[in-house]
Amino acid sequence: MNFQLDNKQLKDYIEWDKKHQCKFKNNCGAIGGRLTFTFTPTGLGVIIKVKCACGEELDLSNYEEW
């Protein structure tokens, strides 16, 4: 399986990441790991979420296309 963001999702993610005020943003270890992207296939579509180490979460799922 191959999961990827479309152009709108990528744009929304970049905007969110720029605005997101996180205490871990510039200090998250040598290999990063501040963000976790999850792709959950369902019978209707794919749920796409990005979760920051601080707990804030962004839902990038495209429910309009389901």
NUTIRO-650378 format. One record per atom (N, C-alpha, C, O, CB): x, y, z; atom name; residue in three letters. Coordinates in steps of 0.05 Angstrom, whole numbers, plus 32768, in hexadecimal, padded with zeros to 4 digits. Glycine has a CB too. Layout:
BEGIN
{x=X, y=Y, z=Z, atom=CA, rest=ALA} $
...
This chain:
BEGIN
{x=8011, y=7FE9, z=8000, atom=N, rest=MET} $
{x=8000, y=8000, z=8000, atom=CA, rest=MET} $
{x=8011, y=8019, z=8000, atom=C, rest=MET} $
{x=8027, y=8019, z=800C, atom=O, rest=MET} $
{x=7FED, y=8000, z=8018, atom=CB, rest=MET} $
{x=8007, y=802D, z=7FF3, atom=N, rest=ASN} $
{x=8016, y=8046, z=7FF1, atom=CA, rest=ASN} $
{x=8002, y=805C, z=7FF9, atom=C, rest=ASN} $
{x=7FED, y=805F, z=7FED, atom=O, rest=ASN} $
{x=8022, y=804B, z=7FD5, atom=CB, rest=ASN} $
{x=8009, y=806C, z=800E, atom=N, rest=PHE} $
{x=7FF8, y=8081, z=8017, atom=CA, rest=PHE} $
{x=8006, y=809C, z=8012, atom=C, rest=PHE} $
{x=801E, y=809E, z=8017, atom=O, rest=PHE} $
{x=7FF0, y=807E, z=8035, atom=CB, rest=PHE} $
{x=7FF8, y=80B0, z=8008, atom=N, rest=GLN} $
{x=8004, y=80CA, z=8004, atom=CA, rest=GLN} $
{x=7FEF, y=80E0, z=8007, atom=C, rest=GLN} $
{x=7FD7, y=80DB, z=8005, atom=O, rest=GLN} $
{x=8012, y=80CB, z=7FE9, atom=CB, rest=GLN} $
{x=7FF9, y=80F8, z=800B, atom=N, rest=LEU} $
{x=7FE8, y=810F, z=800D, atom=CA, rest=LEU} $
{x=7FE4, y=811B, z=7FF1, atom=C, rest=LEU} $
{x=7FF6, y=811C, z=7FE1, atom=O, rest=LEU} $
{x=7FF3, y=8124, z=8020, atom=CB, rest=LEU} $
{x=7FCB, y=8125, z=7FEB, atom=N, rest=ASP} $
{x=7FC8, y=8133, z=7FD2, atom=CA, rest=ASP} $
{x=7FD1, y=8150, z=7FD6, atom=C, rest=ASP} $
{x=7FD9, y=8158, z=7FEC, atom=O, rest=ASP} $
{x=7FA9, y=8132, z=7FC9, atom=CB, rest=ASP} $
{x=7FD0, y=8161, z=7FC2, atom=N, rest=ASN} $
{x=7FDA, y=817C, z=7FC3, atom=CA, rest=ASN} $
{x=7FCC, y=818D, z=7FD9, atom=C, rest=ASN} $
{x=7FD9, y=819C, z=7FE7, atom=O, rest=ASN} $
{x=7FD7, y=818A, z=7FA8, atom=CB, rest=ASN} $
{x=7FB1, y=818A, z=7FDB, atom=N, rest=LYS} $
{x=7FA3, y=819A, z=7FEF, atom=CA, rest=LYS} $
{x=7FAA, y=8191, z=800B, atom=C, rest=LYS} $
{x=7FAE, y=81A2, z=801D, atom=O, rest=LYS} $
{x=7F84, y=8197, z=7FEA, atom=CB, rest=LYS} $
{x=7FAC, y=8177, z=800F, atom=N, rest=GLN} $
{x=7FB4, y=816D, z=802A, atom=CA, rest=GLN} $
{x=7FD0, y=8176, z=8031, atom=C, rest=GLN} $
{x=7FD5, y=817D, z=8048, atom=O, rest=GLN} $
{x=7FB2, y=814E, z=802A, atom=CB, rest=GLN} $
{x=7FE2, y=8175, z=801E, atom=N, rest=LEU} $
{x=7FFD, y=817E, z=8023, atom=CA, rest=LEU} $
{x=7FFE, y=819C, z=802B, atom=C, rest=LEU} $
{x=800C, y=81A4, z=803D, atom=O, rest=LEU} $
{x=800F, y=8179, z=800B, atom=CB, rest=LEU} $
{x=7FEF, y=81AC, z=801C, atom=N, rest=LYS} $
{x=7FED, y=81C9, z=8022, atom=CA, rest=LYS} $
{x=7FE1, y=81CD, z=803D, atom=C, rest=LYS} $
{x=7FEC, y=81DE, z=804D, atom=O, rest=LYS} $
{x=7FDC, y=81D7, z=800C, atom=CB, rest=LYS} $
{x=7FCC, y=81BF, z=8044, atom=N, rest=ASP} $
{x=7FBF, y=81C2, z=805F, atom=CA, rest=ASP} $
{x=7FD3, y=81BA, z=8075, atom=C, rest=ASP} $
{x=7FD4, y=81C7, z=808A, atom=O, rest=ASP} $
{x=7FA6, y=81B1, z=8061, atom=CB, rest=ASP} $
{x=7FE2, y=81A4, z=8070, atom=N, rest=TYR} $
{x=7FF6, y=819B, z=8084, atom=CA, rest=TYR} $
{x=800B, y=81B0, z=8088, atom=C, rest=TYR} $
{x=8013, y=81B7, z=809F, atom=O, rest=TYR} $
{x=8002, y=8181, z=807C, atom=CB, rest=TYR} $
{x=8016, y=81BB, z=8072, atom=N, rest=ILE} $
{x=802B, y=81CF, z=8074, atom=CA, rest=ILE} $
{x=8022, y=81E8, z=8083, atom=C, rest=ILE} $
{x=8030, y=81F3, z=8094, atom=O, rest=ILE} $
{x=8035, y=81D7, z=8058, atom=CB, rest=ILE} $
{x=800A, y=81F1, z=807D, atom=N, rest=GLU} $
{x=7FFE, y=8209, z=808B, atom=CA, rest=GLU} $
{x=7FFB, y=8203, z=80A9, atom=C, rest=GLU} $
{x=8002, y=8214, z=80BA, atom=O, rest=GLU} $
{x=7FE3, y=8210, z=807F, atom=CB, rest=GLU} $
{x=7FF1, y=81EB, z=80B0, atom=N, rest=TRP} $
{x=7FED, y=81E4, z=80CC, atom=CA, rest=TRP} $
{x=8008, y=81E3, z=80DA, atom=C, rest=TRP} $
{x=800A, y=81ED, z=80F0, atom=O, rest=TRP} $
{x=7FDF, y=81C8, z=80CE, atom=CB, rest=TRP} $
{x=801C, y=81D7, z=80CE, atom=N, rest=ASP} $
{x=8036, y=81D4, z=80DA, atom=CA, rest=ASP} $
{x=8043, y=81EF, z=80DF, atom=C, rest=ASP} $
{x=8051, y=81F3, z=80F3, atom=O, rest=ASP} $
{x=8048, y=81C2, z=80C9, atom=CB, rest=ASP} $
{x=8040, y=8202, z=80CD, atom=N, rest=LYS} $
{x=804B, y=821D, z=80D0, atom=CA, rest=LYS} $
{x=803E, y=822B, z=80E7, atom=C, rest=LYS} $
{x=804C, y=8239, z=80F6, atom=O, rest=LYS} $
{x=8048, y=822D, z=80B6, atom=CB, rest=LYS} $
{x=8023, y=8228, z=80EB, atom=N, rest=LYS} $
{x=8015, y=8236, z=80FF, atom=CA, rest=LYS} $
{x=8016, y=8228, z=811A, atom=C, rest=LYS} $
{x=8013, y=8235, z=812F, atom=O, rest=LYS} $
{x=7FF8, y=8239, z=80F7, atom=CB, rest=LYS} $
{x=801B, y=820E, z=811A, atom=N, rest=HIS} $
{x=801B, y=81FE, z=8133, atom=CA, rest=HIS} $
{x=8031, y=8207, z=8146, atom=C, rest=HIS} $
{x=8049, y=8205, z=813F, atom=O, rest=HIS} $
{x=801D, y=81E1, z=812C, atom=CB, rest=HIS} $
{x=802A, y=820F, z=815E, atom=N, rest=GLN} $
{x=803D, y=8217, z=8172, atom=CA, rest=GLN} $
{x=8042, y=81FF, z=8184, atom=C, rest=GLN} $
{x=8032, y=81F9, z=8196, atom=O, rest=GLN} $
{x=8033, y=8230, z=8182, atom=CB, rest=GLN} $
{x=8058, y=81F1, z=8180, atom=N, rest=CYS} $
{x=805E, y=81D9, z=8190, atom=CA, rest=CYS} $
{x=8079, y=81DD, z=819E, atom=C, rest=CYS} $
{x=808C, y=81E6, z=8192, atom=O, rest=CYS} $
{x=805E, y=81C1, z=817E, atom=CB, rest=CYS} $
{x=807A, y=81D4, z=81B6, atom=N, rest=LYS} $
{x=8093, y=81D6, z=81C6, atom=CA, rest=LYS} $
{x=80A8, y=81C3, z=81BB, atom=C, rest=LYS} $
{x=80C0, y=81C6, z=81C1, atom=O, rest=LYS} $
{x=808E, y=81D0, z=81E3, atom=CB, rest=LYS} $
{x=80A0, y=81AF, z=81AB, atom=N, rest=PHE} $
{x=80B3, y=819C, z=81A0, atom=CA, rest=PHE} $
{x=80BC, y=81A3, z=8184, atom=C, rest=PHE} $
{x=80CC, y=8194, z=8178, atom=O, rest=PHE} $
{x=80A7, y=8180, z=81A0, atom=CB, rest=PHE} $
{x=80B2, y=81B8, z=8178, atom=N, rest=LYS} $
{x=80B6, y=81BE, z=815C, atom=CA, rest=LYS} $
{x=80D3, y=81BF, z=8154, atom=C, rest=LYS} $
{x=80DB, y=81B4, z=813F, atom=O, rest=LYS} $
{x=80A9, y=81D9, z=8155, atom=CB, rest=LYS} $
{x=80E4, y=81CB, z=8164, atom=N, rest=ASN} $
{x=8101, y=81CD, z=815D, atom=CA, rest=ASN} $
{x=8112, y=81BB, z=816E, atom=C, rest=ASN} $
{x=812B, y=81BD, z=816C, atom=O, rest=ASN} $
{x=810A, y=81E9, z=815F, atom=CB, rest=ASN} $
{x=8106, y=81AA, z=817E, atom=N, rest=ASN} $
{x=8116, y=8199, z=8190, atom=CA, rest=ASN} $
{x=8108, y=817E, z=8193, atom=C, rest=ASN} $
{x=80FA, y=8179, z=81A7, atom=O, rest=ASN} $
{x=8119, y=81A7, z=81AB, atom=CB, rest=ASN} $
{x=810C, y=816D, z=817F, atom=N, rest=CYS} $
{x=80FE, y=8153, z=8180, atom=CA, rest=CYS} $
{x=8112, y=813C, z=817A, atom=C, rest=CYS} $
{x=810A, y=8129, z=816D, atom=O, rest=CYS} $
{x=80E7, y=8153, z=816C, atom=CB, rest=CYS} $
{x=812A, y=813E, z=8184, atom=N, rest=GLY} $
{x=813D, y=8129, z=8181, atom=CA, rest=GLY} $
{x=814C, y=8129, z=8166, atom=C, rest=GLY} $
{x=8146, y=8139, z=8154, atom=O, rest=GLY} $
{x=812F, y=810F, z=8184, atom=CB, rest=GLY} $
{x=815F, y=8117, z=8164, atom=N, rest=ALA} $
{x=8170, y=8116, z=814D, atom=CA, rest=ALA} $
{x=8163, y=810C, z=8134, atom=C, rest=ALA} $
{x=816A, y=8114, z=811D, atom=O, rest=ALA} $
{x=8188, y=8104, z=8153, atom=CB, rest=ALA} $
{x=814E, y=80FC, z=8136, atom=N, rest=ILE} $
{x=8141, y=80F1, z=811F, atom=CA, rest=ILE} $
{x=8125, y=80FB, z=811B, atom=C, rest=ILE} $
{x=8116, y=80F0, z=810B, atom=O, rest=ILE} $
{x=8141, y=80D2, z=8120, atom=CB, rest=ILE} $
{x=811E, y=8110, z=8129, atom=N, rest=GLY} $
{x=8103, y=811B, z=8127, atom=CA, rest=GLY} $
{x=80EE, y=810B, z=8136, atom=C, rest=GLY} $
{x=80F3, y=8104, z=814D, atom=O, rest=GLY} $
{x=80FB, y=811D, z=810A, atom=CB, rest=GLY} $
{x=80D8, y=8105, z=812A, atom=N, rest=GLY} $
{x=80C4, y=80F5, z=8137, atom=CA, rest=GLY} $
{x=80AE, y=8106, z=8144, atom=C, rest=GLY} $
{x=809E, y=80FB, z=8153, atom=O, rest=GLY} $
{x=80D0, y=80E3, z=814B, atom=CB, rest=GLY} $
{x=80AE, y=8120, z=813F, atom=N, rest=ARG} $
{x=809A, y=8131, z=814C, atom=CA, rest=ARG} $
{x=807E, y=812C, z=8140, atom=C, rest=ARG} $
{x=806A, y=812E, z=814E, atom=O, rest=ARG} $
{x=80A1, y=814E, z=8148, atom=CB, rest=ARG} $
{x=807D, y=8124, z=8127, atom=N, rest=LEU} $
{x=8064, y=8120, z=8119, atom=CA, rest=LEU} $
{x=805F, y=8103, z=8112, atom=C, rest=LEU} $
{x=8072, y=80F5, z=810A, atom=O, rest=LEU} $
{x=8062, y=8131, z=8100, atom=CB, rest=LEU} $
{x=8046, y=80FA, z=8115, atom=N, rest=THR} $
{x=803F, y=80DF, z=810D, atom=CA, rest=THR} $
{x=8028, y=80E2, z=80F9, atom=C, rest=THR} $
{x=8013, y=80ED, z=80FF, atom=O, rest=THR} $
{x=8036, y=80CD, z=8126, atom=CB, rest=THR} $
{x=802C, y=80D7, z=80E1, atom=N, rest=PHE} $
{x=8017, y=80D6, z=80CD, atom=CA, rest=PHE} $
{x=800A, y=80BB, z=80CE, atom=C, rest=PHE} $
{x=8017, y=80A6, z=80CD, atom=O, rest=PHE} $
{x=8023, y=80DD, z=80B0, atom=CB, rest=PHE} $
{x=7FEF, y=80BB, z=80D0, atom=N, rest=THR} $
{x=7FE1, y=80A1, z=80D0, atom=CA, rest=THR} $
{x=7FCD, y=80A1, z=80B8, atom=C, rest=THR} $
{x=7FBF, y=80B4, z=80B3, atom=O, rest=THR} $
{x=7FD2, y=809D, z=80EA, atom=CB, rest=THR} $
{x=7FCD, y=808B, z=80AA, atom=N, rest=PHE} $
{x=7FBB, y=8086, z=8093, atom=CA, rest=PHE} $
{x=7FAB, y=806D, z=809A, atom=C, rest=PHE} $
{x=7FB6, y=8057, z=809C, atom=O, rest=PHE} $
{x=7FCB, y=8083, z=8078, atom=CB, rest=PHE} $
{x=7F90, y=8070, z=809D, atom=N, rest=THR} $
{x=7F7F, y=805A, z=80A5, atom=CA, rest=THR} $
{x=7F6B, y=8055, z=808F, atom=C, rest=THR} $
{x=7F57, y=8064, z=808C, atom=O, rest=THR} $
{x=7F71, y=8060, z=80C0, atom=CB, rest=THR} $
{x=7F6F, y=8040, z=807F, atom=N, rest=PRO} $
{x=7F5B, y=803A, z=806A, atom=CA, rest=PRO} $
{x=7F41, y=8030, z=8076, atom=C, rest=PRO} $
{x=7F41, y=8020, z=8088, atom=O, rest=PRO} $
{x=7F67, y=8025, z=8057, atom=CB, rest=PRO} $
{x=7F2B, y=803A, z=806B, atom=N, rest=THR} $
{x=7F10, y=8031, z=8073, atom=CA, rest=THR} $
{x=7F01, y=8029, z=8059, atom=C, rest=THR} $
{x=7F0B, y=802C, z=8043, atom=O, rest=THR} $
{x=7F01, y=8047, z=8083, atom=CB, rest=THR} $
{x=7EE9, y=801F, z=805C, atom=N, rest=GLY} $
{x=7ED9, y=8018, z=8045, atom=CA, rest=GLY} $
{x=7ED0, y=8031, z=8035, atom=C, rest=GLY} $
{x=7EC8, y=802E, z=801E, atom=O, rest=GLY} $
{x=7EC1, y=8009, z=804E, atom=CB, rest=GLY} $
{x=7ED1, y=8048, z=8041, atom=N, rest=LEU} $
{x=7EC8, y=8060, z=8034, atom=CA, rest=LEU} $
{x=7EDF, y=8071, z=8029, atom=C, rest=LEU} $
{x=7EDC, y=807E, z=8014, atom=O, rest=LEU} $
{x=7EB8, y=8071, z=8046, atom=CB, rest=LEU} $
{x=7EF6, y=8071, z=8036, atom=N, rest=GLY} $
{x=7F0D, y=8081, z=802E, atom=CA, rest=GLY} $
{x=7F23, y=807D, z=8042, atom=C, rest=GLY} $
{x=7F22, y=806C, z=8054, atom=O, rest=GLY} $
{x=7F05, y=809F, z=802C, atom=CB, rest=GLY} $
{x=7F37, y=808E, z=8040, atom=N, rest=VAL} $
{x=7F4F, y=808C, z=8052, atom=CA, rest=VAL} $
{x=7F4E, y=80A3, z=8066, atom=C, rest=VAL} $
{x=7F4C, y=80BA, z=805E, atom=O, rest=VAL} $
{x=7F69, y=808C, z=8041, atom=CB, rest=VAL} $
{x=7F4F, y=809D, z=807F, atom=N, rest=ILE} $
{x=7F52, y=80B1, z=8094, atom=CA, rest=ILE} $
{x=7F6F, y=80B8, z=8097, atom=C, rest=ILE} $
{x=7F80, y=80A6, z=809B, atom=O, rest=ILE} $
{x=7F46, y=80A6, z=80B0, atom=CB, rest=ILE} $
{x=7F75, y=80D1, z=8094, atom=N, rest=ILE} $
{x=7F91, y=80DB, z=8095, atom=CA, rest=ILE} $
{x=7F93, y=80EF, z=80AC, atom=C, rest=ILE} $
{x=7F85, y=8103, z=80AC, atom=O, rest=ILE} $
{x=7F9A, y=80E8, z=807A, atom=CB, rest=ILE} $
{x=7FA5, y=80E9, z=80BF, atom=N, rest=LYS} $
{x=7FA9, y=80FB, z=80D6, atom=CA, rest=LYS} $
{x=7FC7, y=80FF, z=80DA, atom=C, rest=LYS} $
{x=7FD7, y=80EE, z=80D5, atom=O, rest=LYS} $
{x=7F9C, y=80F0, z=80EF, atom=CB, rest=LYS} $
{x=7FCE, y=8117, z=80E4, atom=N, rest=VAL} $
{x=7FE9, y=811E, z=80EC, atom=CA, rest=VAL} $
{x=7FE7, y=8125, z=810A, atom=C, rest=VAL} $
{x=7FD8, y=8136, z=8112, atom=O, rest=VAL} $
{x=7FF5, y=8136, z=80DB, atom=CB, rest=VAL} $
{x=7FF8, y=8118, z=811A, atom=N, rest=LYS} $
{x=7FF8, y=811D, z=8136, atom=CA, rest=LYS} $
{x=8014, y=8127, z=813F, atom=C, rest=LYS} $
{x=8028, y=811B, z=8138, atom=O, rest=LYS} $
{x=7FF0, y=8104, z=8147, atom=CB, rest=LYS} $
{x=8014, y=813D, z=814E, atom=N, rest=CYS} $
{x=802D, y=8148, z=8158, atom=CA, rest=CYS} $
{x=8034, y=813C, z=8173, atom=C, rest=CYS} $
{x=8022, y=8131, z=8181, atom=O, rest=CYS} $
{x=802B, y=8167, z=815A, atom=CB, rest=CYS} $
{x=804D, y=813C, z=817A, atom=N, rest=ALA} $
{x=8056, y=8132, z=8194, atom=CA, rest=ALA} $
{x=8048, y=8140, z=81AC, atom=C, rest=ALA} $
{x=8046, y=8134, z=81C1, atom=O, rest=ALA} $
{x=8074, y=8134, z=8197, atom=CB, rest=ALA} $
{x=803F, y=8158, z=81A8, atom=N, rest=CYS} $
{x=8031, y=8167, z=81BD, atom=CA, rest=CYS} $
{x=8014, y=815E, z=81C1, atom=C, rest=CYS} $
{x=8007, y=8166, z=81D4, atom=O, rest=CYS} $
{x=8033, y=8185, z=81B8, atom=CB, rest=CYS} $
{x=800A, y=814E, z=81AD, atom=N, rest=GLY} $
{x=7FEF, y=8145, z=81AF, atom=CA, rest=GLY} $
{x=7FDB, y=8151, z=819C, atom=C, rest=GLY} $
{x=7FC6, y=8146, z=8197, atom=O, rest=GLY} $
{x=7FE5, y=8149, z=81CB, atom=CB, rest=GLY} $
{x=7FE2, y=8168, z=8190, atom=N, rest=GLU} $
{x=7FD0, y=8175, z=817C, atom=CA, rest=GLU} $
{x=7FCF, y=8163, z=8163, atom=C, rest=GLU} $
{x=7FE3, y=8157, z=815B, atom=O, rest=GLU} $
{x=7FDA, y=8191, z=8175, atom=CB, rest=GLU} $
{x=7FB7, y=8163, z=8158, atom=N, rest=GLU} $
{x=7FB3, y=8151, z=8141, atom=CA, rest=GLU} $
{x=7FA5, y=8160, z=812A, atom=C, rest=GLU} $
{x=7F94, y=8171, z=812F, atom=O, rest=GLU} $
{x=7FA2, y=8138, z=8149, atom=CB, rest=GLU} $
{x=7FAC, y=8159, z=8112, atom=N, rest=LEU} $
{x=7F9F, y=8165, z=80FA, atom=CA, rest=LEU} $
{x=7F93, y=814E, z=80EA, atom=C, rest=LEU} $
{x=7FA0, y=813A, z=80E4, atom=O, rest=LEU} $
{x=7FB4, y=8175, z=80E9, atom=CB, rest=LEU} $
{x=7F7A, y=8151, z=80E2, atom=N, rest=ASP} $
{x=7F6C, y=813D, z=80D2, atom=CA, rest=ASP} $
{x=7F6D, y=8147, z=80B5, atom=C, rest=ASP} $
{x=7F61, y=815C, z=80AE, atom=O, rest=ASP} $
{x=7F4E, y=8139, z=80DC, atom=CB, rest=ASP} $
{x=7F7A, y=8138, z=80A4, atom=N, rest=LEU} $
{x=7F7D, y=813F, z=8087, atom=CA, rest=LEU} $
{x=7F6B, y=812E, z=8076, atom=C, rest=LEU} $
{x=7F6D, y=8130, z=805D, atom=O, rest=LEU} $
{x=7F9A, y=813C, z=807E, atom=CB, rest=LEU} $
{x=7F59, y=811F, z=8082, atom=N, rest=SER} $
{x=7F47, y=810D, z=8072, atom=CA, rest=SER} $
{x=7F36, y=811E, z=8060, atom=C, rest=SER} $
{x=7F2D, y=8134, z=8067, atom=O, rest=SER} $
{x=7F36, y=80FC, z=8085, atom=CB, rest=SER} $
{x=7F32, y=8114, z=8048, atom=N, rest=ASN} $
{x=7F21, y=8122, z=8034, atom=CA, rest=ASN} $
{x=7F05, y=8115, z=8034, atom=C, rest=ASN} $
{x=7EFE, y=8106, z=8022, atom=O, rest=ASN} $
{x=7F2E, y=8120, z=8017, atom=CB, rest=ASN} $
{x=7EF5, y=811D, z=8048, atom=N, rest=TYR} $
{x=7EDB, y=8111, z=804B, atom=CA, rest=TYR} $
{x=7EC8, y=8118, z=8035, atom=C, rest=TYR} $
{x=7EB5, y=8109, z=8030, atom=O, rest=TYR} $
{x=7ECF, y=811A, z=8066, atom=CB, rest=TYR} $
{x=7ECD, y=812E, z=8027, atom=N, rest=GLU} $
{x=7EBB, y=8136, z=8011, atom=CA, rest=GLU} $
{x=7EBC, y=8122, z=7FFA, atom=C, rest=GLU} $
{x=7EA8, y=8121, z=7FEA, atom=O, rest=GLU} $
{x=7EC3, y=8152, z=8007, atom=CB, rest=GLU} $
{x=7ED1, y=8114, z=7FF7, atom=N, rest=GLU} $
{x=7ED4, y=8101, z=7FE1, atom=CA, rest=GLU} $
{x=7ECB, y=80E4, z=7FE8, atom=C, rest=GLU} $
{x=7ECC, y=80D2, z=7FD8, atom=O, rest=GLU} $
{x=7EF1, y=8100, z=7FD8, atom=CB, rest=GLU} $
{x=7EC1, y=80E0, z=8001, atom=N, rest=TRP} $
{x=7EB8, y=80C6, z=8009, atom=CA, rest=TRP} $
{x=7E9D, y=80C1, z=7FFE, atom=C, rest=TRP} $
{x=7E91, y=80AB, z=8003, atom=O, rest=TRP} $
{x=7EB9, y=80C3, z=8028, atom=CB, rest=TRP} $
